Amino acid sequence: VDECEEEPCSHGCFNTYGSFMCNCDEGFELASDGTNCIDLDECSFSEFLCQYRCVNTPGSFSCICPPGYYLYEDSRSCEDINECDTGNNTCTTEQVCFNFQGGYTCLNPLQCQLPYTAVSDNQCMCSAENPACRDLAFTVLYRHMDLSSGRSVPADIFQMQATTRYPGAFYIFQIKSGNSGREFYMRQTSNVSATLVLTRPIKGPKEVVLDLEMVTVNNVINFRGSSIIRLTIFVSEHPF
């Protein structure tokens, strides 16, 4: 007797002598009753199936990405959407769009606080001829960068160097402000350069502003002055 003619199985049926066997489509397993098929939850097998989040579907699974990302062609990884390139941002024509992992920000035009004056779109200068500038940094240069949340450490993330070299002068590099959590360290790599090192992972989303100072010392002419790079770091919410 071909029991399969009675369609006893929810998916496939295989007739045998004196009996029958049920089989299931891919992504399903046979229930304890031997005839019905139940969906396999592939997402429960491993947390590494998807880079961000796994969604179980009947007989399969799919990966999804958080806002600001799109699903890569491997159907598992997430890639950042560059809103500044696609034009899908809310920045005005006066602002500069800055993309980072999972988002973007609109940078307003530089406004230097007195006694500083703007010398470019990202640099303020305090003239040595101005008495109010005597104890201030000669220049403040504004820079921006992005950083993935929880990035492995130690990691060299930014380099700073003297652009003008004076005879008899030496340079001291240090983090002047913004490092209250001790996540960063300035390592001098030569007489005229230093590298900013990330020493502790930072969880995002977070915005960190560091003042990196380069002090110029010339004992020959009894000169001491400084310049600052104001580095804004946008830490993403996710580690990718």
Summary of the structure (lengths in Angstrom):
residues: 240
radius of gyration: 30.1
end to end distance: 58.8
largest distance: 108.5
contacts: 631
relative contact order: 0.12
helix: 6%
strand: 47%
